[in-house]
């Protein structure tokens, strides 16, 4: 009579040599590594399908803020100056969007985009929200100059540093943001209380 392979006495009988145990573990570990590798590859493949496209991770150096230096304490009024290269500015060409203490709109969107949820910007009021006066009331500006004068800043609430931020983006002839590039200057205002 032949012994049955699933017999408990056969499975647990006596100590096996060390080399035999190592060989068994080796056969179990190799498939586990393969499974893990397959899971990692499948996860990475799935992530590439998440719709992240059109972003540029190269540093855009077309704009350089030359005055004042970043992270300085300044007096108001302040004139911020910058240079630009490889971007045509003027009538029928591009311009600059300037944002004071607020985030700019996404690429391909107009300066009024951040206010699209504002009740006064819906329906017939939408044209009003694209007007320079409305945008200026919300610290958003458009210029073809390579400088911008800041007469006053709003008080920053909820910030212990009291640090202001001016951000410049490029706008196409249609007034919509060109690319993902944004250039920022951080500054404090002399005499501003915490």
N, CA and C of each residue as an Amber inpcrd file, in Angstrom:
protein
   582
   0.8390000  -1.1530000   0.0000000   0.0000000   0.0000000   0.0000000
   0.8970000   1.2330000   0.0000000   0.5680000   2.1930000  -0.9390000
   1.3730000   3.3980000  -1.0190000   0.8290000   4.4450000  -0.0560000
   1.7310000   5.2030000   0.5290000   1.2510000   6.2500000   1.4500000
   0.5780000   7.3770000   0.6570000  -0.4040000   7.9820000   1.2630000
  -1.1150000   9.0970000   0.6500000  -0.2850000  10.3600000   0.8060000
  -0.2330000  11.2040000  -0.2740000   0.6180000  12.3990000  -0.2280000
   0.1060000  13.4570000   0.7400000  -1.1530000  13.4850000   1.0550000
  -1.7040000  14.4950000   1.9480000  -1.7490000  14.0420000   3.3840000
  -1.1560000  12.9390000   3.6530000  -1.1880000  12.3650000   4.9770000
  -0.4540000  13.2650000   5.9600000  -1.0730000  13.6350000   7.0820000
  -0.4360000  14.5350000   8.0410000   0.9220000  14.0290000   8.5020000
   1.0470000  12.7630000   8.7010000   2.3230000  12.2370000   9.1670000
   3.4110000  12.4880000   8.1230000   3.0500000  12.5190000   6.8630000
   4.0190000  12.7200000   5.7870000   4.4000000  14.1990000   5.6870000
   3.4170000  15.0970000   5.8650000   3.6790000  16.5270000   5.7360000
   4.5020000  17.0640000   6.8980000   4.2760000  16.5670000   8.0650000
   4.9330000  17.1000000   9.2440000   6.0330000  16.1920000   9.7650000
   6.3540000  15.1930000   9.0630000   7.2880000  14.2220000   9.6050000
   8.7130000  14.7570000   9.6190000   9.2940000  14.7120000  10.7630000
  10.7080000  14.9960000  10.9680000  11.2030000  16.3010000  10.3800000
  12.4030000  16.6300000  10.7600000  13.0480000  17.8470000  10.2800000
  13.5970000  17.6080000   8.8910000  13.4500000  18.5760000   8.0470000
  13.9930000  18.5090000   6.6880000  15.3510000  19.1860000   6.6900000
  16.1930000  18.8080000   5.7890000  17.4940000  19.4590000   5.7110000
  17.3420000  20.9330000   5.3510000  18.2820000  21.7580000   5.8210000
  18.2590000  23.2050000   5.6070000  18.2130000  23.5380000   4.1180000
  18.9630000  22.8920000   3.3160000  18.9960000  23.1830000   1.8780000
  17.6270000  22.9520000   1.2420000  16.9120000  21.9490000   1.7370000
  15.5840000  21.6600000   1.2060000  14.6140000  22.7980000   1.5590000
  14.6960000  23.3010000   2.8140000  13.8300000  24.4060000   3.2360000
  14.1310000  25.6710000   2.4480000  15.3870000  25.9840000   2.2050000
  15.7870000  27.1540000   1.4360000  15.2600000  27.0480000   0.0120000
  15.3280000  25.8620000  -0.5630000  14.8340000  25.6570000  -1.9240000
  13.3270000  25.8960000  -1.9880000  12.6020000  25.4310000  -0.9910000
  11.1440000  25.6350000  -0.9590000  10.8340000  27.1250000  -0.8420000
  11.5330000  27.8250000   0.0590000  11.3180000  29.2650000   0.2150000
  11.6510000  30.0110000  -1.0710000  12.7030000  29.6190000  -1.7360000
  13.0900000  30.2500000  -2.9980000  12.0030000  30.1260000  -4.0480000
  11.3610000  28.9600000  -4.0910000  10.2780000  28.7640000  -5.0570000
   9.0540000  29.6010000  -4.6930000   8.8390000  29.8740000  -3.4190000
   7.7040000  30.6940000  -2.9980000   7.9750000  32.1820000  -3.1620000
   9.2030000  32.6480000  -2.8890000   9.5470000  34.0660000  -2.9360000
   9.5600000  34.5840000  -4.3700000  10.0950000  33.8370000  -5.2990000
  10.1770000  34.2930000  -6.6910000   8.8010000  34.6420000  -7.2470000
   7.7690000  33.7980000  -7.0840000   6.4440000  34.1900000  -7.5840000
   5.8800000  35.4120000  -6.8430000   6.1670000  35.5390000  -5.5610000
   5.6820000  36.6970000  -4.8010000   6.2950000  37.9850000  -5.3540000
   7.5690000  37.9790000  -5.6960000   8.2200000  39.1490000  -6.2980000
   7.6020000  39.4590000  -7.6530000   7.3370000  38.4270000  -8.4110000
   6.7310000  38.6240000  -9.7260000   5.3510000  39.2530000  -9.5860000
   4.5760000  38.7880000  -8.6200000   3.2390000  39.3330000  -8.3870000
   3.3460000  40.8020000  -7.9870000   4.2780000  41.1220000  -7.0770000
   4.4640000  42.5130000  -6.6550000   4.8710000  43.3940000  -7.8300000
   5.7760000  42.9090000  -8.6460000   6.2230000  43.6680000  -9.8100000
   5.0570000  43.9060000 -10.7700000   4.2450000  42.9000000 -10.9830000
   3.0790000  43.0410000 -11.8620000   2.0970000  44.0680000 -11.2940000
   1.8940000  44.0580000  -9.9790000   1.0110000  45.0350000  -9.3510000
   1.5400000  46.4550000  -9.5230000   2.8340000  46.6510000  -9.3440000
   3.4390000  47.9710000  -9.5230000   3.2790000  48.4440000 -10.9600000
   3.5670000  47.5740000 -11.9200000   3.4310000  47.9290000 -13.3340000
   1.9790000  48.2520000 -13.6660000   1.0400000  47.4720000 -13.1710000
  -0.3800000  47.7170000 -13.4340000  -0.8240000  49.0460000 -12.8270000
  -0.3450000  49.3570000 -11.6280000  -0.6870000  50.6210000 -10.9820000
  -0.1550000  51.7990000 -11.7800000   1.0990000  51.7120000 -12.2030000
   1.6800000  52.7930000 -13.0040000   0.9420000  52.9580000 -14.3230000
   0.5690000  51.8620000 -14.9420000  -0.1750000  51.9410000 -16.2070000
  -1.5360000  52.5990000 -15.9840000  -2.1780000  52.2880000 -14.8700000
  -3.4800000  52.8840000 -14.5730000  -3.3500000  54.3760000 -14.2960000
  -2.2850000  54.7750000 -13.6150000  -2.0890000  56.1870000 -13.2980000
  -1.8880000  57.0250000 -14.5480000  -1.2820000  56.4840000 -15.5650000
  -1.0710000  57.2620000 -16.7820000  -2.3780000  57.5560000 -17.4880000
  -3.4170000  56.8590000 -17.1600000  -4.7180000  57.0880000 -17.7710000
  -5.5970000  58.0280000 -16.9710000  -5.0490000  58.7440000 -16.0030000
  -5.8470000  59.6070000 -15.1290000  -6.1460000  60.9720000 -15.7230000
  -5.7480000  61.2330000 -16.9470000  -6.0910000  62.4960000 -17.5820000
  -5.1220000  63.6260000 -17.3090000  -3.9600000  63.3800000 -16.7840000
  -2.9690000  64.4230000 -16.5730000  -2.1840000  64.5460000 -17.8670000
  -2.4790000  65.5970000 -18.6030000  -1.7660000  65.8040000 -19.8570000
  -1.6430000  67.2870000 -20.1230000  -0.7080000  67.6390000 -20.9850000
  -0.5270000  69.0260000 -21.3620000   0.2540000  69.8540000 -20.3680000
   0.7720000  69.2460000 -19.3160000   1.5530000  69.9920000 -18.3480000
   3.0220000  69.9600000 -18.7360000   3.6910000  71.0780000 -18.5080000
   5.1100000  71.1690000 -18.8170000   5.8680000  71.2420000 -17.5020000
   6.8320000  70.3740000 -17.3350000   7.6140000  70.3880000 -16.1060000
   8.9740000  71.0450000 -16.3070000   9.1680000  71.6920000 -17.4660000
  10.3940000  72.4360000 -17.7150000  10.2260000  73.8390000 -17.1430000
  11.2950000  74.3980000 -16.5950000  11.2330000  75.7300000 -16.0160000
  11.1400000  76.7720000 -17.1290000  10.1370000  77.6270000 -17.0610000
   9.9080000  78.6710000 -18.0500000  10.6580000  79.9210000 -17.5990000
  11.6030000  80.3760000 -18.4040000  12.4380000  81.5160000 -18.0240000
  12.1680000  82.7480000 -18.8900000  10.9790000  82.8530000 -19.4840000
  10.6870000  83.9830000 -20.3560000  10.5360000  85.2890000 -19.6000000
  10.1060000  85.2240000 -18.3460000   9.9350000  86.4310000 -17.5340000
  10.9130000  86.3780000 -16.3670000  11.5100000  87.5400000 -16.0740000
  12.4210000  87.6540000 -14.9430000  12.0570000  88.9250000 -14.1830000
  11.6180000  88.7910000 -12.9410000  11.2910000  89.9630000 -12.1190000
  12.6120000  90.5310000 -11.6190000  12.8920000  91.7850000 -12.0190000
  14.2040000  92.3780000 -11.7300000  14.1710000  93.3840000 -10.5780000
  12.9840000  93.8760000 -10.2060000  12.8930000  94.8210000  -9.0830000
  11.5130000  94.7130000  -8.4540000  11.4160000  94.6760000  -7.1650000
  12.4820000  94.5800000  -6.1650000  12.9420000  93.1370000  -6.0130000
  13.9090000  92.9230000  -5.1510000  14.3480000  91.5710000  -4.8530000
  13.2360000  90.8320000  -4.1100000  13.2000000  89.5350000  -4.3010000
  12.1970000  88.6870000  -3.6600000  12.3780000  88.6820000  -2.1480000
  11.2690000  88.6410000  -1.4300000  11.2060000  88.5000000   0.0280000
  11.8170000  89.6920000   0.7730000  11.6160000  90.8830000   0.2400000
  12.1100000  92.1040000   0.8850000  10.9520000  92.8190000   1.5640000
  11.2850000  93.6590000   2.5230000  10.3140000  94.5470000   3.1320000
  10.4080000  95.8640000   2.3780000   9.2830000  96.3360000   1.8570000
   9.2730000  97.5060000   0.9780000   8.3210000  98.5640000   1.5120000
   8.4310000  99.7630000   0.9590000   7.4980000 100.8470000   1.2460000
   6.5870000 101.0170000   0.0410000   5.3570000 101.4250000   0.3020000
   4.4180000 101.7140000  -0.7780000   4.4580000 103.1970000  -1.0850000
   4.2240000 103.5980000  -2.3290000   3.9640000 102.7700000  -3.4950000
   5.2180000 102.0410000  -3.9540000   5.0140000 100.9360000  -4.6430000
   6.0980000 100.0920000  -5.1370000   5.8900000  99.8410000  -6.6230000
   6.9500000  99.9700000  -7.3970000   6.8830000  99.6110000  -8.8080000
   7.6580000  98.3110000  -9.0000000   6.9570000  97.2740000  -9.4600000
   7.5760000  95.9890000  -9.7580000   7.9620000  96.0230000 -11.2390000
   9.1940000  95.6200000 -11.5350000   9.6820000  95.6330000 -12.9150000
  10.1480000  94.2470000 -13.3140000   9.9450000  93.9140000 -14.6090000
  10.3710000  92.6200000 -15.1160000  10.8330000  92.7480000 -16.5590000
  11.5600000  91.7440000 -16.9840000  11.9550000  91.6330000 -18.3880000
  11.2510000  90.4250000 -18.9790000  11.1380000  90.4220000 -20.3030000
  10.4970000  89.3040000 -20.9860000  11.2830000  88.9970000 -22.2480000
  11.3840000  87.7270000 -22.5830000  12.0130000  87.3300000 -23.8460000
  11.1880000  86.2220000 -24.4810000  11.2470000  86.1530000 -25.8180000
  10.5240000  85.1510000 -26.6030000   9.0140000  85.2090000 -26.3940000
   8.4900000  86.4300000 -26.2000000   7.0490000  86.6180000 -26.0660000
   6.7240000  88.0370000 -26.5440000   5.9840000  88.1310000 -27.6410000
   5.6360000  89.4280000 -28.2210000   4.5210000  90.0900000 -27.4190000
   4.7090000  91.3650000 -27.0710000   3.7540000  92.1130000 -26.2650000
   3.3500000  93.3830000 -27.0170000   2.0800000  93.7090000 -26.9860000
   1.5940000  94.9380000 -27.6170000   0.2410000  94.7380000 -28.2530000
  -0.2100000  95.7720000 -28.9830000  -1.5190000  95.7030000 -29.6470000
  -1.5880000  94.5110000 -30.5910000  -2.6240000  93.7160000 -30.4600000
  -2.8080000  92.5450000 -31.3190000  -1.8580000  91.4060000 -30.9860000
  -1.0830000  91.5630000 -29.9170000  -0.1480000  90.5090000 -29.4940000
  -0.4610000  90.1350000 -28.0490000   0.5230000  89.7420000 -27.3080000
   0.3030000  89.3160000 -25.9340000   0.3250000  90.4520000 -24.9320000
   0.0140000  90.1060000 -23.6910000   0.0680000  91.0450000 -22.5680000
   0.3640000  90.2460000 -21.2990000   0.3440000  90.9200000 -20.1750000
   0.6360000  90.2800000 -18.8900000  -0.5970000  90.3460000 -17.9980000
  -0.8530000  89.2750000 -17.2710000  -1.8450000  89.2670000 -16.2140000
  -1.0870000  89.4160000 -14.9060000  -1.5330000  90.3240000 -14.0590000
  -0.8660000  90.5770000 -12.7790000  -1.8850000  90.3270000 -11.6760000
  -1.5190000  89.4650000 -10.7430000  -2.4000000  89.0770000  -9.6400000
  -1.7260000  89.4450000  -8.3260000  -2.4430000  90.1520000  -7.4930000
  -1.9090000  90.5480000  -6.1930000  -2.6520000  89.7780000  -5.1030000
  -1.9120000  88.9470000  -4.4050000  -2.4400000  88.1430000  -3.2880000
  -3.5980000  87.2300000  -3.7000000  -3.5200000  86.6810000  -4.9000000
  -4.5050000  85.6940000  -5.3440000  -3.8780000  84.8250000  -6.4230000
  -4.4450000  83.6350000  -6.5730000  -3.9320000  82.6790000  -7.5600000
  -4.4360000  83.0460000  -8.9530000  -3.6080000  82.8410000  -9.9780000
  -4.0480000  83.1340000 -11.3450000  -4.9790000  82.0510000 -11.8920000
  -5.5720000  82.3610000 -13.0130000  -6.4680000  81.4280000 -13.6920000
  -5.6550000  80.3190000 -14.3600000  -6.2850000  79.1930000 -14.6800000
  -5.5830000  78.1100000 -15.3890000  -5.2540000  78.5050000 -16.8280000
  -4.3760000  77.7470000 -17.4250000  -4.0000000  77.9530000 -18.8250000
  -5.2330000  77.8960000 -19.7200000  -5.2800000  78.8090000 -20.7010000
  -6.3900000  78.8320000 -21.6470000  -7.6290000  79.5560000 -21.1510000
  -7.5750000  80.1430000 -19.9600000  -8.7400000  80.8360000 -19.3900000
  -8.4800000  82.3440000 -19.3120000  -9.5530000  83.1190000 -19.3390000
  -9.4690000  84.5800000 -19.2690000  -9.2450000  85.0500000 -17.8310000
  -8.8700000  86.3360000 -17.6820000  -8.6350000  86.9020000 -16.3490000
  -9.8740000  86.8410000 -15.4690000 -11.0460000  86.8620000 -16.0590000
 -12.2850000  86.8350000 -15.2810000 -12.6470000  85.4330000 -14.7830000
 -11.9330000  84.4120000 -15.2130000 -12.2620000  83.0270000 -14.8560000
 -12.3750000  82.7870000 -13.3470000 -11.4800000  83.3530000 -12.5090000
 -11.6170000  83.0830000 -11.0670000 -12.9440000  83.5420000 -10.4650000
 -13.6850000  84.3950000 -11.1720000 -14.9280000  84.9420000 -10.6340000
 -16.1700000  84.3170000 -11.2620000 -15.9970000  83.2190000 -11.9680000
 -17.0970000  82.5810000 -12.6810000 -18.2180000  82.1420000 -11.7430000
 -17.9290000  81.8950000 -10.4760000 -18.9560000  81.4780000  -9.5150000
 -19.6490000  82.6380000  -8.8370000 -19.1470000  83.8550000  -9.0380000
 -19.7400000  85.0480000  -8.4520000 -21.1230000  85.2890000  -9.0720000
 -22.1120000  85.5120000  -8.2470000 -23.4810000  85.6940000  -8.7230000
 -23.5960000  86.8510000  -9.7150000 -22.8280000  87.9110000  -9.4910000
 -22.9030000  89.0740000 -10.3790000 -22.2310000  88.8200000 -11.7260000
 -21.4990000  87.7140000 -11.8530000 -20.7970000  87.3940000 -13.1010000
 -21.5500000  86.4020000 -13.9700000 -22.7780000  86.1140000 -13.6320000
 -23.5660000  85.1520000 -14.4090000 -24.4910000  85.8970000 -15.3750000
 -24.8090000  85.2480000 -16.4690000 -25.7460000  85.8260000 -17.4500000
 -25.2390000  87.1280000 -18.0280000 -26.0800000  88.1670000 -17.9480000
 -25.7100000  89.4650000 -18.5290000 -24.5730000  90.1390000 -17.7760000
 -24.3320000  89.7460000 -16.5460000 -23.2460000  90.3310000 -15.7530000
 -21.8720000  89.7940000 -16.1000000 -21.8140000  88.7500000 -16.9180000
 -20.5260000  88.1270000 -17.2550000 -19.5870000  89.1180000 -17.9230000
 -20.1100000  89.9770000 -18.7860000 -19.2710000  90.9690000 -19.4660000
 -18.7100000  91.9710000 -18.4670000 -19.4820000  92.3110000 -17.4520000
 -19.0180000  93.2520000 -16.4250000 -17.7920000  92.7010000 -15.7010000
 -17.7610000  91.4040000 -15.4460000 -16.6720000  90.7840000 -14.6840000
 -15.3660000  90.7280000 -15.4590000 -15.4170000  90.9890000 -16.7480000
 -14.2000000  91.0180000 -17.5590000 -13.6540000  92.4440000 -17.6920000
 -14.3650000  93.4220000 -17.1310000 -13.9500000  94.8210000 -17.2420000
 -12.7920000  95.1310000 -16.3000000 -11.8620000  95.9830000 -16.7390000
 -10.6960000  96.3330000 -15.9020000 -11.0570000  96.8520000 -14.5170000
 -12.1410000  97.6430000 -14.3910000 -12.5160000  98.1700000 -13.0690000
 -12.9160000  97.0500000 -12.1110000 -13.7240000  96.1020000 -12.6070000
 -14.1430000  94.9760000 -11.7720000 -12.9220000  94.1520000 -11.3610000
 -12.0500000  93.8400000 -12.3310000 -10.8600000  93.0320000 -12.0430000
  -9.9550000  93.7400000 -11.0300000  -9.7700000  95.0500000 -11.1850000
  -8.9110000  95.8080000 -10.2620000  -9.4600000  95.7740000  -8.8360000
 -10.7770000  95.7850000  -8.7010000 -11.3780000  95.6900000  -7.3620000
 -11.0450000  94.3600000  -6.7010000 -10.6720000  93.3850000  -7.5260000
 -10.3270000  92.0560000  -7.0240000  -8.8350000  91.7670000  -7.1700000
  -8.0330000  92.8180000  -7.3250000  -6.5590000  92.7270000  -7.3960000
  -6.0630000  91.8950000  -8.5760000  -6.7450000  92.0410000  -9.7190000
  -6.3450000  91.3850000 -10.9600000  -6.2120000  92.4720000 -12.0290000
  -5.0880000  92.4490000 -12.7530000  -4.8070000  93.5170000 -13.7050000
  -4.2430000  92.9440000 -15.0010000  -4.3870000  93.7220000 -16.0850000
  -3.8010000  93.3560000 -17.3730000  -2.9900000  94.5500000 -17.8620000
  -1.7710000  94.2800000 -18.3370000  -0.9110000  95.3580000 -18.8130000
  -0.0180000  94.8710000 -19.9510000   0.3880000  95.8140000 -20.7850000
   1.3940000  95.5120000 -21.8110000   2.7430000  96.0940000 -21.4010000
   2.7740000  96.7910000 -20.2790000   4.0310000  97.3470000 -19.7680000
   4.8450000  96.2550000 -19.0990000   6.1060000  96.5350000 -18.8950000
   6.9960000  95.6040000 -18.1920000   7.2310000  96.0670000 -16.7590000
   6.2150000  96.7160000 -16.2280000   6.2620000  97.1760000 -14.8420000
   4.8270000  97.3200000 -14.3390000   4.6870000  97.3280000 -13.0250000
   3.3730000  97.4700000 -12.4190000   3.5320000  98.2020000 -11.0910000
   2.7610000  99.2460000 -10.9040000   2.8500000 100.0550000  -9.6830000
   1.7770000  99.6180000  -8.6990000   2.2030000  99.3200000  -7.4880000
   1.2970000  98.9250000  -6.4030000   1.1650000 100.1240000  -5.4740000
  -0.0350000 100.6950000  -5.4270000  -0.2910000 101.8600000  -4.5640000
  -0.6460000 101.4240000  -3.1450000  -1.4330000 100.3550000  -3.0540000
  -1.8620000  99.8630000  -1.7430000  -2.1060000  98.3590000  -1.8310000
  -2.1080000  97.7150000  -0.7000000  -2.4000000  96.2800000  -0.6300000
  -3.5060000  96.0760000   0.3900000  -4.2760000  95.0430000   0.1900000
  -5.3090000  94.6940000   1.1650000  -4.6570000  94.0140000   2.3510000
  -5.2840000  94.1630000   3.4690000  -4.7790000  93.4980000   4.6700000
  -4.9690000  91.9900000   4.5090000  -3.9410000  91.2330000   4.8280000
  -4.0130000  89.7770000   4.7190000  -4.5120000  89.2080000   6.0340000
  -5.6280000  88.4980000   5.9790000  -6.1560000  87.8840000   7.1950000
  -5.7260000  86.4330000   7.2710000  -5.5220000  85.9620000   8.4640000
  -5.1800000  84.5620000   8.6720000  -3.7350000  84.2160000   8.3720000
  -2.8850000  85.2120000   8.1890000  -1.4750000  84.9440000   7.9010000
  -0.6160000  85.5440000   8.9890000   0.2440000  84.7440000   9.5620000
   1.1270000  85.2620000  10.6090000   2.3410000  85.9720000  10.0220000
   2.6400000  85.7360000   8.7450000   3.8250000  86.3370000   8.1390000
   3.5490000  87.6880000   7.4950000   2.2900000  87.9850000   7.1550000
   1.9300000  89.2310000   6.4750000   2.7220000  89.4150000   5.1870000
   2.9460000  88.3540000   4.5050000   3.7190000  88.3660000   3.2690000
   2.7570000  88.4310000   2.0810000   2.9740000  89.3900000   1.1970000
   2.1480000  89.5530000   0.0050000   2.8050000  88.8520000  -1.1690000
   1.9930000  88.5240000  -2.1670000   2.5240000  87.8610000  -3.3570000
   1.9590000  88.5180000  -4.6050000   2.8540000  88.8790000  -5.5180000
   2.4710000  89.3780000  -6.8260000   2.8510000  88.3060000  -7.8320000
   1.9030000  87.9020000  -8.6850000   2.1450000  86.8500000  -9.6730000
   1.8770000  87.3990000 -11.0660000   2.7830000  87.0950000 -11.9820000
   2.6670000  87.5230000 -13.3720000   2.4660000  86.2860000 -14.2420000
   1.5010000  86.3490000 -15.1760000   1.2920000  85.2800000 -16.1620000
   1.2440000  85.9190000 -17.5480000   1.4680000  85.1140000 -18.5580000
   1.4100000  85.5830000 -19.9370000   0.0020000  85.4050000 -20.4790000
  -0.4680000  86.4170000 -21.2280000  -1.7860000  86.3670000 -21.8460000
  -1.6400000  86.4880000 -23.3530000  -2.4080000  85.7180000 -24.0810000
  -2.3920000  85.7880000 -25.5390000  -3.1820000  86.9850000 -26.0400000
  -3.2300000  87.1850000 -27.3590000  -3.9940000  88.2980000 -27.9430000
  -5.4720000  88.2740000 -27.5650000  -5.9990000  87.0830000 -27.2600000
  -7.4030000  86.9390000 -26.8590000  -7.6190000  87.1670000 -25.3630000
  -6.5390000  87.4870000 -24.6340000  -6.6490000  87.7480000 -23.1950000
  -6.6550000  86.4940000 -22.3420000  -6.4440000  85.3450000 -22.9520000
  -6.4210000  84.0860000 -22.1980000  -4.9900000  83.7030000 -21.8410000
  -4.8500000  83.0480000 -20.7240000  -3.5220000  82.6630000 -20.2390000
  -2.8390000  81.7130000 -21.2130000  -1.5540000  81.9850000 -21.4340000
  -0.7270000  81.1800000 -22.3290000   0.1780000  80.2920000 -21.4710000
   0.0380000  78.9900000 -21.5650000   0.9120000  78.0630000 -20.8430000
   0.6800000  78.0540000 -19.3420000   1.5650000  77.3350000 -18.6610000
   1.4770000  77.1720000 -17.2130000   2.4490000  78.0710000 -16.4580000
   3.2940000  78.8030000 -17.1690000   4.3100000  79.6340000 -16.5230000
   3.6920000  80.7140000 -15.6530000   4.2690000  80.9150000 -14.4760000
   3.8620000  81.9770000 -13.5570000   5.1050000  82.4180000 -12.8040000
   5.2540000  83.7130000 -12.6200000   6.4280000  84.2670000 -11.9610000
   5.9470000  85.0980000 -10.7970000   6.5000000  84.8340000  -9.6140000
   5.9910000  85.4610000  -8.3910000   7.0690000  86.2150000  -7.6390000
   6.6020000  87.1970000  -6.9020000   7.4350000  88.0090000  -6.0250000
   6.7530000  88.0510000  -4.6710000   7.4610000  87.6930000  -3.6360000
   6.9400000  87.7860000  -2.2750000   7.5350000  89.0340000  -1.6290000
   6.7190000  89.7560000  -0.8630000   7.2140000  90.9590000  -0.1920000
   6.3760000  91.2610000   1.0360000   6.9810000  92.0200000   1.9470000
   6.2740000  92.5510000   3.1280000   6.2360000  94.0620000   2.9790000
   5.1910000  94.6550000   3.5560000   5.0580000  96.1180000   3.5130000
   5.5300000  96.6930000   4.8420000   6.4640000  97.6420000   4.7430000
   7.0110000  98.2950000   5.9330000   5.8860000  98.9530000   6.7180000
   5.8450000  98.6980000   8.0160000   4.8450000  99.3060000   8.8870000
   3.5250000  98.5440000   8.9730000   3.3680000  97.5030000   8.1620000
   2.1280000  96.7200000   8.2230000   2.1290000  95.9050000   9.5000000
   1.0860000  96.0210000  10.2770000   0.9900000  95.3250000  11.5800000
   0.6000000  93.8820000  11.4010000   1.1100000  93.0580000  12.3000000
   0.7670000  91.6350000  12.2970000  -0.6050000  91.3970000  12.8410000
